[in-house]
Amino acid sequence: MPPGELKGMLRAMIHRGPDDEGVFAERNVGIGMRRLAVIDVVHGRQPYYSEDGKIVAVYNGELYNYLALQTLVESLGHHLNSRADGEVIVHLYEEFGMDFLDKISGMFALAIWDRRSHKLILARDRIGQKPLYLYEMSDTVAFSSELKSLIQMPEFQFDVDPRMLASYLAHRFVPAPHTMLKNVSKLRPGEVLVIHGDGRRQRWQYWQPSVREPESIAQMAYWADRLRGLLVDVVRTHLASDVPLGIFLSGGLDSSLLAAIAAGTLKSPIEAWSATFPAKYPGYDEIAWAEKVAANYGIPLHRVNVDLSITPQRVRELAYILDEPMADPTVLPLDGVARAAAERETVMLSGEGADEIFAGYAGYGEVQSLAQIRKIPEFMRTFWMKKNWPGANALKRAMVPIATRYRGVGYTFSLEEQERLLKPEWQLPDRPGAVAEYWATHGFLPELQAMQGFDVQWFLPDDALLKTDRIGMHYNLEIRVPFCDHEVVELALSMPLALRRYGSNDKRVLREVARKLLPPDVVRRPKQGFPTPLTDLLAGPLHDIAWDTLTGSSARSQEWFDPGAIQRLLSGMGPGNGTTSRQIYSLLMLELWAEEMGNKALEARRENYSSPSSDMRS
């Protein structure tokens, strides 16, 4: 392939790795990478090569068990040229073939070119902390950590797939392996793809979270002891760094627990960064809690007024930075605090993932209440609903099977709302492929278990971890998420359901662990999430961009949605209308993404056009 084309793709991802660039190319194969140096800053250049040069590998991420793996490959007779964590990949593949994936632990997207057997191996980490996109058109196969790199290809077609609109509206993201673009897919978490020289392909998941019958041991102390020991070990491995390291601290249970463990592990204090909102957004500022935890452990705390960074122009830029249309409003404060942290740090710890694996979300709490409702005699429920007395909606919801009613934590538009909004030709099922299959095979499980299983496999990687990766990498910041270590996930999902959550008592085992490490009021504090005053923002600084973007004559969304339905939504913007605000924000981020990404693809096509000439590309 033309070297200039590969270089152009790498330039588009310089934010993911400002420290170094590496390229391998021969005949119709080219792979490359950008490096953010964290372990062994001076050495550790990629691509990595086997001793005979027949195995070539590049990767993005962090292997947290790399010290043990280095010892292993050296004991097998291999020579390492650096202390960098990723160099073990080529030697593990040489020794264990595809089973090498079972031995590595961390966050990663990787590519291996086997020059002996002429096959390309692509793989993504178990939980989906690092992204991996695949573009297929004619005789071209390309892969990348971001769409921004793929659109640099001269033959790339930015072709929105309206068949995914219903899925986006339901979830506020497009569940993997699909994307909002035709000819572009993404590897699912724990998935591997092997492309052989003759064109044959093998694609499978080498790991999936266990969604099965929980263990029968019901003693709280037993699970708390296991979890505490594991978390201490995991956090210790996540603290390995040759560059400055800090932590995002909200003062909530998750980040506070990580801070407490880190403070007890490191010899010098870890610095913490917290988002603050001014008094004009009452109820959204958690800084007092963060200060309490920081003071308790002697942690220097940096306060960031994220309100100043939430502007119409920044929201437009974020639509491009995120790479995919994704309507999680917590990206707005995350962007501000990550920008500030990146001025001093290169690595940050984050509490993302705890809510999904330990059942922290409020929506999980309805399981018990709906179960109680089902005990009401049918004739009484029918009479109550017929009269439409208060609580009738809950009675109706209780009768709907979980496989039918649940669309995940990011649930935004109901089926009825989708029908009112979408033009008739795009009123398609909102559960593509793997999602529909999941509910067909797991809908019989206890409700909490089925809900968590969906959220861990789709909401967590395609929403929570997506925004974490894109925002962090945009600022040359590696964000590590200890709760998403696969051993922690496996342990959490094997706990008895009643120990995960019972009614409003959330994260029960995690809180039991925290009782020995955190102040009592922090342990008892109800979950708040990453607060974002979205309704106030859309009624204030983001009002005009929402209205103008969604009603302008050039809005691409008018090809898909009924303009009258959009107008009615916009007319409902204002205080006390949280659901409408989430829906408007979802439409806004979709339209801005289509505009910004589409324009960038058009610019790249004009500037870099050349005849296509490759078979496999990175």
Secondary structure as GFF3:
##gff-version 3
##sequence-region A 1 618
A	DSSP	alpha_helix	3	11	.	.	.	ID=ss1
A	DSSP	three_ten_helix	14	16	.	.	.	ID=ss2
A	DSSP	beta_strand	20	26	.	.	.	ID=ss3
A	DSSP	beta_strand	29	35	.	.	.	ID=ss4
A	DSSP	beta_strand	48	49	.	.	.	ID=ss5
A	DSSP	beta_strand	55	63	.	.	.	ID=ss6
A	DSSP	alpha_helix	66	75	.	.	.	ID=ss7
A	DSSP	three_ten_helix	85	87	.	.	.	ID=ss8
A	DSSP	alpha_helix	88	96	.	.	.	ID=ss9
A	DSSP	three_ten_helix	97	102	.	.	.	ID=ss10
A	DSSP	beta_strand	106	114	.	.	.	ID=ss11
A	DSSP	beta_strand	119	124	.	.	.	ID=ss12
A	DSSP	beta_strand	133	137	.	.	.	ID=ss13
A	DSSP	beta_strand	140	144	.	.	.	ID=ss14
A	DSSP	alpha_helix	147	150	.	.	.	ID=ss15
A	DSSP	three_ten_helix	162	164	.	.	.	ID=ss16
A	DSSP	alpha_helix	165	171	.	.	.	ID=ss17
A	DSSP	beta_strand	184	186	.	.	.	ID=ss18
A	DSSP	beta_strand	191	196	.	.	.	ID=ss19
A	DSSP	beta_strand	201	205	.	.	.	ID=ss20
A	DSSP	alpha_helix	220	238	.	.	.	ID=ss21
A	DSSP	beta_strand	245	248	.	.	.	ID=ss22
A	DSSP	alpha_helix	253	263	.	.	.	ID=ss23
A	DSSP	beta_strand	271	276	.	.	.	ID=ss24
A	DSSP	alpha_helix	287	297	.	.	.	ID=ss25
A	DSSP	beta_strand	301	305	.	.	.	ID=ss26
A	DSSP	three_ten_helix	306	309	.	.	.	ID=ss27
A	DSSP	alpha_helix	312	321	.	.	.	ID=ss28
A	DSSP	alpha_helix	331	341	.	.	.	ID=ss29
A	DSSP	beta_strand	347	349	.	.	.	ID=ss30
A	DSSP	alpha_helix	354	358	.	.	.	ID=ss31
A	DSSP	three_ten_helix	362	365	.	.	.	ID=ss32
A	DSSP	alpha_helix	366	373	.	.	.	ID=ss33
A	DSSP	alpha_helix	378	387	.	.	.	ID=ss34
A	DSSP	alpha_helix	392	398	.	.	.	ID=ss35
A	DSSP	alpha_helix	402	405	.	.	.	ID=ss36
A	DSSP	alpha_helix	415	421	.	.	.	ID=ss37
A	DSSP	three_ten_helix	424	426	.	.	.	ID=ss38
A	DSSP	alpha_helix	434	442	.	.	.	ID=ss39
A	DSSP	alpha_helix	447	454	.	.	.	ID=ss40
A	DSSP	pi_helix	455	464	.	.	.	ID=ss41
A	DSSP	alpha_helix	465	474	.	.	.	ID=ss42
A	DSSP	beta_strand	478	480	.	.	.	ID=ss43
A	DSSP	three_ten_helix	482	484	.	.	.	ID=ss44
A	DSSP	alpha_helix	486	492	.	.	.	ID=ss45
A	DSSP	alpha_helix	497	500	.	.	.	ID=ss46
A	DSSP	alpha_helix	508	514	.	.	.	ID=ss47
A	DSSP	alpha_helix	520	524	.	.	.	ID=ss48
A	DSSP	alpha_helix	534	539	.	.	.	ID=ss49
A	DSSP	alpha_helix	543	551	.	.	.	ID=ss50
A	DSSP	three_ten_helix	556	559	.	.	.	ID=ss51
A	DSSP	alpha_helix	563	571	.	.	.	ID=ss52
A	DSSP	alpha_helix	578	608	.	.	.	ID=ss53
A	DSSP	beta_strand	616	617	.	.	.	ID=ss54
###
